Each structure stands twice: as C-alpha cells, then as structure tokens.
Amino acid sequence: MASEGSFGANQKQAPDKASKIVEAANRKIKGMKENHNFEMQQRDIYLRAMQFAQGQEERSRETNYRLETENRKQHINAVTQNYQTTIDNARRLEQAANPQAEKLQGLFGLVPQLAGMYAENVERQQTENRQAASVAAYEHGFTLDTLENVLVLNDQLSLAQFQATDYIQGLQQQGWSEDRINALYEFQYKTRGSKAWVDNVALAENSVQQYTFGLNTQIIENGNLPVEDQIAAAKSYTQDFIGNVSINGRPISAEVMSTIIAPKVRSAETKAMNSLQKLRIDTRNVELTAEKNKIYRNAFNLNGSQGLHDLNAINPSKEKRDEIINFIMNGHKSGAISTDQLNEFINSRFNIETTGKTGTLAEHFIGDEKVADLAIYQRQAETRENTRFEDEQRKLHRQTKSYVANQIIEMQKSGQPITEDMLVGLQKEGEAIVGVKFQSDEIDYAMEFMTPKAQIREATYAQGVKMVEAGMILQDLREFGLTQSQLNQEVNGEPSLQQRANVNEQAKKNPYYVDSKKEIADMIGGHPEVRTNSFVTKEGLTHEENHWNRKYKEKFWQTMNINGQDIDNAHNIALSDVTNGVENYLGKLENTASGLIRYKKFAEAGTNAEVKLSERNKTLSEYRLQRVNKGILAQEIGRELFMDATEAIQSSTKEIPANFRSAAEIYKMTPFEFQQYLAPAFGEDAVEFDATTAQSMLKTFKPERMPLIRNPYGTSARIERFKANAGSLRGAVRGGVNIQKFRNAITTKESTNNYNVVNNDSGAIGIGQVMPANVGPWTQRYLGQTLTPEQFRSSPEAQDAVINGRFMDMISQQTQAGYSVDIAIRRAASEWYSGSPDLYNSTAKQGDGKYPTIASYTLDILDRYYSQ
C-alpha cells in the first residue's frame, strides 16, 4: 500500500521522468542525424568515384579513337606504298621494253585514284562485316564473354575443327543449335581481332543484360545482409564491371562505352538501388518507430494510460497523438496490451492545459480521424474477442460431447449396466469443463433408453398398453406407477395412454356398457334351463353371471381396440357374442342337470387348492422350525415355481407367483432374498437387481424407502418407484411437475438452502422450514422413526428425506386431481406455506403484514420454478 503523501510525491517527480525520456529521444534523434550525414558523405564519395570512372571512360574513348585513326592511316599508307612500288616496277619494265611503256604511261595518273578507291572498299567491307556480326550477335545472343572464349582458340580452324573444340562442345551440351554454332564460327571466329569485334553494339547490349542479371543475383544473395551492406556491395559490383569491361584485355571503344554500356549500366544500377534506398528508408523508419514505441512502452508500464497522456502533454501534437494511438492498437494486435488495457486507455480521462477541460480522447478530439479509427478498432476487437470466445466454447463443447459419447460406448463395451449415477457423473464432468450450459444428447438418450430405470420404464409402458387394452382407466395406470411422461407419450402416431384411458373411462360411463351387467343377469336368470331348475343356487347363479360379464368385457375391449374405439359397435358385438355363448352353454343338459356345473367345479377346485395350500404352508413352517437343508426345501418348492419366480423377479412387469411369495413370507424373507437363498440348491445363479443384490440394497437405501422393497406383495411398479426416488430427486416428475425444481424453488425462498436456520416467530426448522409440530409424524412417515425437532435440525439427511417425500406427495395429490402444472405448483406451495392448497389465491395479510400473502408467495414460487 502506498504511504501517505506518495501520490503528491509521484506527481512532482513526473516532470523529471518526462525530461529524461525527452533527452533520451533527442540523443537518439541526434544519432540518426549523424547516420544521415554519414550516408550523404558516402553518397558524395560514390559520385566522385563515378566521375573518376567517367573520366577514365573519356580517356579510353580518346585513346581508342586515336589508335583507330592511326591504324587507318597506316593501312592506307601501306596500300599507297604498295601501289607506288607497283608503279616503280612498271617504269623499270618500261625501260626494258619500250612497247609496254606507252601502255603503262596511262596508269601512272590513276594511282592516287585507285588507292582511294581501295581504301573506301576496305572501309565498306569492314562496315558490312560489323553489321553482319551485329546481326548475328543480336540473333544468336552472343556476348563479350563469347568473344573472350573465341579469341583463345587456335587460328585457322576449319568449321569441323572449330566444332570439335572443348568450348564449342560445351556449348552444344548447353543446347546450342548447329545454326547458332555456325553463326559463331562465321561472324565471330573468322573475324576475330577485327574492328567488328570492338564496336559490336549487339555484344555490348547483351553484356549489359548480363550485368543486370548479375547485379540482381547479387542483391538476392545479399538479401540477409543489412541494407547498408547491400547498397555497398551493389556499388562495388557496378564499379568492378565498368572497370573491367574489355575484349581480351583491350578496352571497349569510347563510342560503345559512352552510348551503350555506361548509360544502361547506370540505369540498371539506379533501378536496383532505388529499391534498396527505399528499403533503407523503411528500415530507418521502423527503427525510429521502434525507438518511439520503446519510449511509449516505458511510460505505459510506469503509469499506464496516464503516462501516455503525460508524455503527449510535453510538446503536444497530432502526430505524437496518432503515434501513441498506433502504439496502443499495434500493441493490442500483438498481444502485448490486453483488451482491458485497451478499453482503459480509451475510457481514461485526462486534462488538457490549453483548454482546461478534462475528458476522454473522444471527448477532447471530436471529429479526429485517428481517434475515430481507435473507436472502430475497439468495437472490432470486442467483436473478434466475442467470436473467438464463442468459437472456443463451441469447440470445447464438441470435444466434450465427443468425450462423453466415447465414455458411454466404453460403458456399453464393459457389459455392466449403465446406471443413472454414472450418467449423472458424466454430466457433471461435462459441466465442469464447459459450464452449466453443457448439454449432451448422448447422455439424454442413454438416460432415456439405456439405464435399468429406463428399461423398467419401457417395460412398464408396455404393461400400461396391455392395461389400457384391457379397459383400465387413468387412475389404474397411475396406481400401477406409470409417470405422467409415460402417460403422455405417443408411439407411432397412436393416441397416448392417457388419451386411451380417458376413452375407456367414457366407455365405462356409456349406458350400454353400464346396463350390460343387468342384461346379462336377466339373460341367464330368465333362461328356461335356469329359471325352472331347482338345483340352481344363488352362489352358482352369481358365479355364472360374473363369468359371462368377464366374457362380455373381454370381447368389448378387444373390439374397441380393433374398430377404432366405437363404443356402440363394441357393445353390440360383445353382447351378441355373450348371448350366443350363454345359449350354447346352458342348452347342454350336462351343464345344468344338477345345477350350474361351472360353479360346482370352481368350488371343488378352490377347496382342493385351499387344502393343498394349507398343507403346503404347514409343511414349509415345519421345515423352517426344523431347519431342514436347502435341498429338501427346494424339492418342496419345485423347479418350475422357482424358475417362474426368478423370471418374475428379473422382469419389470411380471408378478411374482403367489405361492412363492407366501413361501418367502413363511421364511421371513422377501421374494428377492428367498430366491437367493434357494438358488444354490437348484444349481442356478442368485438374481441381481440393477447390479445390486437384495441384501446390499437393504443396507444401502434410505429407511423411508424400505417398505417399497420389503413388501412381498408389491408389484413391479413399486420397485420402479423405489429406484426412481431412492436417495435423489433427479428425474422425479409428478404430473409434469419436476420435483427437484419445485424443491429448489421452496428451499431458496424459505431458507436460502440453509439446514440450520430457525424462524424466530414460528420456530420453523431447516432448509424447508418445517413446523416443529410436523417433525414427529413426518419423520415417522418418511424415515420410519420419530425424531425430535433438535434431532431433525442437526440431520440434513433427515430434512432431505422429509421434504422430498412430502413434496412428491403434495404434487401427486394436486396433479392427480386434474390441476394443470401451474395451478398444481401454486396449490402445493400454498399447502406448504399455509397448510391448505385451496388458499393459493388468498390475499389476506400474513403475520400482520410481516410475511407475504399466500397468493404472492405461490406466484413467487412459480416464478422461481420456471427461472431454473
């Protein structure tokens, strides 16, 4: 923490630090100026070198011209001397032979004229040779290098010998054609040493191209060197080329040098040097910008945005302000400046002394393009940041979903049941990685179809279909244990179970269906074989009526399922079928001769069954008291009954045979425990339910759920409910209401999920604010034991068991009464708050206005429910 007064001290030190920064910047700028002066000196040296080279070129041209003129004069003098010698010889011959003297006398006056003509002919021949050599050089791309190599060959080579030399063989290997080699022989080799070589413009042009290529190659090769070194190397290359342009050691003619080589070399050099000079300027600008950014970075690291504003306050200018803005934007692009620092700079407020105003950049410099660019960049940066974050989240979500899918596949491969707890664990893993928004279709699918609970749900749904087909109504389905989601489920376009159950209920209220029982009774009682038969008893008649009533109902509901639930048609068909059956049955003498035989057989069978059951139970009781071994007990039970019971225990819909249940009861066991006890005697495996033995389930599950599994007469739907509710509310739904969400709404409202809180006014206890008077009876009901309020408060487990059980009962009561989801939630909340569900719309004051009205409370709970 800063000491007292340190802020003021820092303010006083700020100008000194700024001065140091400015001095450092001035020293750097001074160094740059010195570098610039050095560069100008180097440029002057280069220009003087070029002037020297140009002077050398001029002197070379004068020397070449003088040598050429002297050679020409010497050649003409030699020709003239030869002609003069010829004339002198002719005069001597004249003196020896007078007849010839007269003929020769006419030639003496022509000697000067002939000499001139000969000289002109030589000049013309040389011009033609030069032109022919130029044409050949242009056409075939000959250069001065070509001349150098040709000059070293032996004199007087024939074309074949010329082609056989190593140099020419090398050219052929390089791809030179025969025509090109012949042209080299005819126009270069045969005329070597002549003036055509020296003044060949084409050779000079081609050589300049060679220079250009060489210069560019050198620049590329030196690309990794500092730009100053690159420029120096290029200048050195040019000077070396100009200084060494010659033919076999003989300088190029001044004319060709001045008109062809020098201008073109300078042009090529200038073009190459322009790019290097631009590169040098760019490099120096980058260095200067880097130095400035270093100053800005130091100021920013020292005092943040205010440090930059203070720096700009020293000799303020738009240029400096723009440089600082560029520093901020480039720093953010590179990652050196965070988005938070960018936003802080843009939103920071500072004072400008000249205006006396304090504000942000945008407020101080309205309409400034650079400031506007910064604002645009900020918005783009935020968009990119949001897009990047969303892309990362989507990628992470895809990866996590893939991981979850692979984990589920591995669970399937293991052969072990996929439990709900395993899937919940996977869901939590996904939420830990992605967040609470993680959603996996694979987990939802596995939860819906792969868990034992899901398989039970599927099986109980199938049983529900059978129940509906048998005429069961909605209350029957709910008592069986079908959930509201199962009741609402539509399969293959068929009506839901609830819809079909409602139709069944309407059918049972239909007058034809209601009156069918009386019609059947009248039909049987009025039959001649019954009405006049003195052996017919009241019990026998009732039994016969019940038998044909069952036949009617079986046919009625069978027809309802076939003909599209036409009640009248189903009644007519069922009643007709019963009428025919009654007539056929009662029309046979053996069925009525000594009374109604059906009842007599039934009574006899029942008596025998009771006797047998009584004897069997007596035997089993003796076995238990005598502690006979399992083998003898197994013989009494029988393999068929044992296997039927085993199949029923493992099934989610089949009922355990009554004989097996009663035997288990005699041995003080549940059917699960009894099957496990007998399995070794039959050589079979003891059954496991959801990968957990009955004994381990008894040790694991909460006491309040034990009756659901202890009850040996419970249906398989009891087990389904037991599994769905034991230990957790996850997935528990009653009438479309999610119990966990309802619990969350209540507990956050009542106690903000605090197990220890006690209401000072009412004494309500814990997370659900249970009234002390309810603790005893509710803990006995939902825990199986009575707790005191103090014990209840100190046990979060007991509180969870009580409020979970109570919430499920309250919601079930309201939804089964036919209330919609919203009204059911409000009525249950009203019951929890006031003790009565009917007061959910009451606006009467509560606690003299200290507490919310019941209507307000229930509406708040509804809102909290839907807010999750």
Buried (B, 14 or more C-beta within 10 A) or exposed (E): EEEEEEEEEEEEEBEEBBEEBBEBBEEBEEEBEEEEEEBEEBEEEBEEBBEEBBEBBEEBBEEBEEEBEEEBEEBBEEBBEEBEEEBEEBEEEBEEEEEEBEEBEEEEEEBEEBBEEBBEEBEEEBEEBBEBBBEBBBEBEBBBEBBEBBBEBEEEBEEEEBBEBEBBEEBBEEEBEEEBBBBBBBBBBBBBEBBBBBBBBBBBBBBBEBBBEEBBEBBEEBEEEEBBEBBBBBBEBBBEBBEEBEBEEEBBBBBBBBBBBBEBBBEBBEEBBEEBBEBBEEEBEEEEBEBBBBBBBBBBEBBBBBBBBBBBBEEBEEEBBBBBBBBBBEBBEEEEBEEEBBBEBBEBBBEBEEEEEEBBBBEBBEEBEBBEBBEEBBEEBEEEEEEEEEEEEEEBBEEBBEBBBEBBEEBEEEEEBBBBEBBBEBBEBBBEBBEEEBEBEBBEBBBEEBBBBBBBBBBBBEBBBEBBBBBBBBEBBBEBBBBBBBBEBEEEEEBBBBBBBBBBBEBBEBEBBEEBBEBBBEBBEEBEBBEEBEEBEEBBBBBBBBBBBEBBBBBBBBBBBEEEBBBEBBBBBBBEBBBEBBEEBBEEEEBBEEBBBBBBEBEEEEEEEEEEEEEBBEBBEEBBEEEBEBEEBBEEBEEEBBEBBBEBBEBBBBEBBEBBBBBBBBBEBBBBBBBBBBBEBBEBEBBBBBEBBBEEBBEEBBEBBBEBBEEBEBBBBBBBBBBBBBBBBBBBBBBBBBBBBBBBBBBBBBBEEEBEBBBEEEEBBBBBBBBBEBBBEBBEBBBBEBBEBEEBBBBEEBBBBBBBBBBBBBBBBBBBEEBEBBBBBBBBBBBBBBEEBEBBBBEEEBEEEEBBBBBEBBBBBBEBBEEE
